[in-house]
C-alpha cells in the first residue's frame, strides 16, 4: 500500500495504546496496524509551506516558508518565550491571534519523559501535548486565563525543573519512576507570589501507553535531506517519532515535506 503527500505532525487519539495517524495532504491514515511491517519512506524532493502552500527550498519553524516564518503571529519570539507575549499590542493580525490563542485558558503541567519537566499549553491540548513529547505521565498543576501568565509560572519553575527532554532516553523509556505529586508540591512553592492563586491541588496523574514493540539499541535519527529514501521495519511509535529496527525519524521535523510511504508487505 502506498500513501503520499505533504506531511504534517502525526495526529493522535488518547487510547491505550495511543492511536497514531499520518497526516498527508490534511487527510488522516491510521498507523498502528502497520507495526511490524516493512516501510519505505521517500522524500519526493518537494517542500511546500504548511500555511500558504508556496514551494520553498528549506522548511522554517517546522513547516513554514521564510515569509510565513517571519510574519505570522504564531512564529513570534513568544512562541518559545511566552512570558514575553506582546501580541495584544501588535498589529491587527497579532491582536486577533492574541484574542483567539493567547487570551484563553492555559495549563501549566509536569510531565515525565526522560525526567520530570515543566511545560505549558492551551487548555484544549491535553493530553495531545504530552503525547507529542513522548511523556509516560502528565499532571496539570495550574490553570491561568492568559498565555503570558503561564509563561511567567513556567519561567519561575524551570529554574529548578528541566524544561527539555532527552529524546533518546525518552524513546528508550529510560527514566526514573518519580512521583509527580511530590514534584507538584515543589513546583507550587516556586510560583511567583502573585500567581500562586492559580495553583491546582486536585488534578490526577494521567498515564500514557505507546504502541512500541522494540527500540534499536543504538538510536540514530534518519536525515531525509542527506538520504531521501530508506527502507526498514516499523517497530514502534512514540512522541512524534516513527521507530524502526535500525533508526528513528521525527515526522514533525519534516512538516511541509512531500513524502511517499510504501508499506511493502501489506496488500
Buried (B, 14 or more C-beta within 10 A) or exposed (E): EEBBBBBBBBBBEBEEBBBBBBBBEEEEBEBBEBBEBBBBBBBBEEBBBBBEEEEBEEBBBBBBBBBBBEEBBBBBEBEEEBBEBEBBEBEEEBBEBBEEBBBBEBBBBBBBBBBBBBBBBBEEBBBBBBBBBBBBBBBBBBBBEBBBBBBBBBBBBBEEBBEEBBBBBBBBBEBEEEEBBEBBEEBBEBBEEEBEEBBBEEBEBBEBEBBBEEBBEEBEEBEBEEEBEBEBBBBBBBBBBBBBEBBBBBBBBBBBBBBBBBBEEEE
